[in-house]
């Protein structure tokens, strides 16, 4: 009897431990973490992505991405990339996409990146000081022009770019790692103009006196969202959520906050 009782107690102990293990496993399964989507942005790219007065990132692209994540039930984070290294950082997994007024390039498609459908029509312009007397790109012959590294503007002005002939007329092309530094160079007189995306130039000129845009559009392009190679389903999920935002009017409501870009938003026009 004593031996039988010992066996029964041992069996009860084993069953109890097994039950505890099963309980822990089921608890873990029931506590699956909410997926977190990390948006890669240029942190100095108004009105699409920039640091707001409250210390948080905001802008049209940021607001749309956050709203899309809410639709999907995902947590949302923002990661500020070095724009010249944006694809390297994307490939390294530091973010899940590049979504910040990013120009869709054939070279990105050829490299295997998954790209969304375009959502914005953009052009390049030259921002100058209002009292400079410059009225066209021809007036900048022999002058110094700044452009941000890693941008379509830099590509257009490169030796093989579509605007190589224009670039050849400049005295020099000064590259900076952010548009803010380009504008600082212009303000300080180190350069005579900044070659920049129209909405960024418009936002800067609106908030800072003494700057104007030369009325000459120099390069047509479209913005999209870039995902890593193979992330087709992730791209489809984000685009599906954005489509819902368009359908329920949220997209238009957010766009109203950014009047300078509304007319070029392809999902609304």
N, C-alpha and C positions, 0 to 999 in steps of 0.2 A: 504493500500500500504506500509506504514511504517513497519507494522508487517511482511508483506511478504518479504520485503527487508532484514529485520533482519534475517529471517529464511534462506534466500538465502545466506547471508554472513556467517552465522553459518555453513551452509552446505559446503560452499567453504573452510572454515577453517578446518573442519573435513577431507575433501578430501585431502587438502594440507598436513595435518599432516600424513595422511595415506600414501600419496605418498612418503613423506620424509622417513617414516618408511620402506617402501618397497625398497626404494633406498639404505638405509643403510644395509638392510638385503642382498640385492643382491651384494653389495660391499663386505660385509664380506664373502659371499659365493665365490666370485671371488678372494679373497685374502687368500685362504687356504695356510697354511704354508707348506713348503717343508718338508717331513718326515726326521727326523734326526736319523741316526743309530749310536749308541754309542758302540764302540768296546772295550771290556775289555782285557787288556794285562798285562803281566809281564813287567814292564818298564826296567828291567835289564836282558834281555834274547836275546842277539845277537846270530845269525844273524836274528832272527825272529822278535824281537821287542826290541827297545832300543832308548835312546835319542841321536839324531844326533848332529853333531857339530854346527848346526844352531839353536839348542834349541828346535827342533820339533821331535816328535817321528817318527821313521822310522824302516826299517827292512823288510824282505820278507813278513811276514804276514800282516804288516801294509800297505805296498804298494798294495798288492793284495786286501785287504779289501777296501781301498780307491778307487781303480779302479773299483771294483764291485759296490760300491755305485754310482760312476759316471754313470755306465751303467744303474742303476735303477733310476737315477735322484734324489737321496737322498743326504742330507747333511751328512757329516762324522765327527765324533768326536772320540777321543781316551780317555779312562779312565784307569789310572794305578791302578790295584787292588793289594791288599795284597794277594799273591799267596795262602797262607794257608787258607784264608777266601774267595777265589774267588767265590765259589758257593753261599755263604751267600750273597755276594754283588750282584751277578747275580739275585738271588731270590728277593732281596730288590729293584730291578729295577735301580740300579746305572749304569748298562750297559745292552746292549741287547744281548750280547754273550760273551763267553770267547774264544778268538782266539789268541793263543800265544804259539805255540809249546805245546799244551795241549794233554796229553796222553788220549786216549779213554780207559775208565775203565768199566768193567762190573757193578761195584757198581753204577756208574752214570746212566747206563741204567736202573738198577733195581730201582733207586730212581725216575725215570720218566723223566729225562732230555732228550731233543731232541738233538741227535747228528748227525752231518754230516757224510758223507762217509769219510774214512781216506784219507789224502792227502800226508802223509809223513811216511816213514819207519825209525825208530830210534832205537838206542841201547845205553846202559849205558856204561861208561868207567870210569877209574880212572885217574885223573890228578895229577901229582906229580912234584916235582922240578927235573930238569934235572940232577942235581948232586947227587940225593938221592941214586942212585944205585938200586932202586926198578924196577924190570923188569916184575913182575907178581903180581896178587892179593895175592898169597901165601906169597910174601915177606912182605906184610903188616900185617902179623900175629902179634898181640900184639901192633899194632900201632893205632893212632887216625885218624879217617876219618870223614870229614864233608859232610853234605848233606843238600839240601834246604828243608825247611818245605813245606808240601803240594804237593810234587812232587811224581812222580812214583818211583823215586829213593829211597825216604824215605819209600814208601810202600814195595818195593822189599827187603829192609834191615830190615823191621819190623819182629817181632816174628813170624807172620803168613805169611810173604812174601816169594817169590820164592827163595830169596837169604839169607834166615835166617841163613843157615849153614855158609855162608861166613861171615856174620855180626858177628856171634858168635866168629870168630877168631880174630876180632879187639879188641883192648883194650877198645875203646869207639867210639860211634857215636855222633858227635857234630852236632846239628841242627841249621841252620841259616835261617833268613827270606828272604834271597836273595842269589843268586849265587855269587854276588859281595862280600858279606861278607864271604862266604865260601872261595873264592879265597884270600881275605885279611888274613884270618886265616892261610891259607897255606903259603902265602908269609911271614907272621910273625913267622912261625914255631910253631904255636899253634896246628896245625894238620899236619899229614904226607901226606894226600891225600884228594882229593875231588871226591866224587862219583857224576857224572854229565852226562847229555846228551852229546853225541858225538859232535854234531855241536856247542854247546856252548863251550865245551872244546877246540875244534879246533880253534874257533874264538878267544878265550882268548890266547891260546898258540901262535897264529899267530901275535898277537899284543903286547905280553909281553914276553920278553926274559927270559930264565931260567926255562921254564916249558915244560913238555912233557907228552904225553899220553901213558899209558901202552897199548901195543898192545894186548888187550883182550876185546872182546865185551861180556858184562855180562847180558844183558837183552833186548829182542826184544819187540818192542811196536810200535804203530802207533799214529800219531797225527790227531786230528779232531777239529771241532768247536762245542761248547756246547751252547745250547739255553734253555730257561726255558721250563718247562713242558707245553705242549699245543701250543708252538710256531712252529708247523710243517710248516705252510705256510711261516713264516719268514725264516726258514731254507731252504725251497725249493726255495725261491726267491734269497737268497744269492748263493746257489749252482748253480742255473740257470745262474746268472750273471757271476759266476766264469767259468762256462762252455763256455760262450761267450768269455771270456778272453782267454781261451785255444784255441778256434776255430780261433780267429782273430790274434793269435800270441802274444798278449800282455802279457800273462802269461809267455811265454818263454823268452820274452824280459826282464821282471822283474827278472826272475830266473837267467839270465846270470850275473846279478850283484852280485850274491851270489854263486860262483862256488863250495863252500864246501858242498852245500846241493843239487845241481842240480840232481845228480845221484840217490837220494833217493826220489825225488818228484814223487809220484805215477801218477799224471795227465800228466806227460811228459814221463814216462817210463813204 
